[in-house]
Amino acid sequence: MWEHVASRSHKPEKIFPFGPNADEVLMFGTVSYGLKNRKSNEITWAARAYLVKDGAEWKMDYYQVYLNDAAQNASK
């Protein structure tokens, strides 16, 4: 899936906390792809993540992304 991708930039637009301690979130945003053939594309994505506290910081313990791989089709 990633053989045609040279770079990517994720832009979260919305984050929805869930769970008794709000340590599970759903996210929605866009990702911009720079392809190895010098083309570019932007698509939407969604993700689910579990957060854990590590000292004073929150970190992702689990992260699952849902996206359409149409961005890579632009490279063909």
C-alpha positions in Angstrom: 0.0 0.0 0.0 2.8 2.4 0.8 5.2 1.7 -2.1 4.1 4.8 -4.0 4.0 7.2 -1.1 7.0 9.6 -0.5 5.4 11.7 2.3 2.2 12.2 4.2 0.7 14.8 6.5 -2.2 14.0 8.8 -4.6 16.8 9.9 -7.0 15.8 12.6 -10.2 17.8 12.3 -12.4 16.4 15.1 -11.6 14.2 18.1 -14.5 12.5 20.0 -13.7 11.2 23.5 -15.5 8.1 24.7 -15.5 5.8 27.7 -15.8 6.3 31.5 -12.5 8.1 31.7 -12.5 9.4 28.2 -9.4 7.3 27.4 -10.8 6.0 24.1 -11.2 8.4 21.2 -12.6 8.4 17.6 -10.8 10.8 15.3 -11.7 12.2 11.8 -9.5 14.2 9.5 -7.6 14.4 6.2 -4.2 13.1 5.1 -2.2 14.7 2.3 0.0 12.3 0.3 3.1 13.3 -1.7 3.6 10.5 -4.2 6.9 9.2 -5.6 5.7 10.2 -9.1 5.5 13.8 -7.9 1.7 13.8 -7.8 -0.2 14.5 -4.7 -3.6 13.7 -3.2 -5.7 14.3 -0.1 -8.3 12.0 1.4 -10.3 11.7 4.5 -9.5 9.2 7.3 -11.0 8.0 10.6 -9.3 6.3 13.5 -9.9 4.8 16.8 -7.3 5.1 19.6 -6.8 4.2 23.3 -4.9 6.7 25.4 -2.7 6.0 28.4 -1.1 8.5 30.8 2.7 8.3 31.0 3.8 10.7 33.6 2.4 14.1 32.6 1.8 13.1 29.0 -1.0 11.2 27.2 0.2 8.6 24.6 -1.6 6.3 22.2 -1.6 2.7 23.4 -3.6 1.5 20.4 -4.3 3.2 17.1 -6.4 1.8 14.2 -6.9 3.8 11.0 -9.7 3.5 8.5 -9.1 5.0 5.0 -9.7 4.5 1.4 -6.4 3.7 -0.5 -7.6 5.8 -3.5 -4.6 8.2 -2.9 -2.2 5.5 -4.1 -4.3 4.9 -7.2 -3.4 8.4 -8.4 0.2 7.1 -8.8 -0.7 4.5 -11.4 
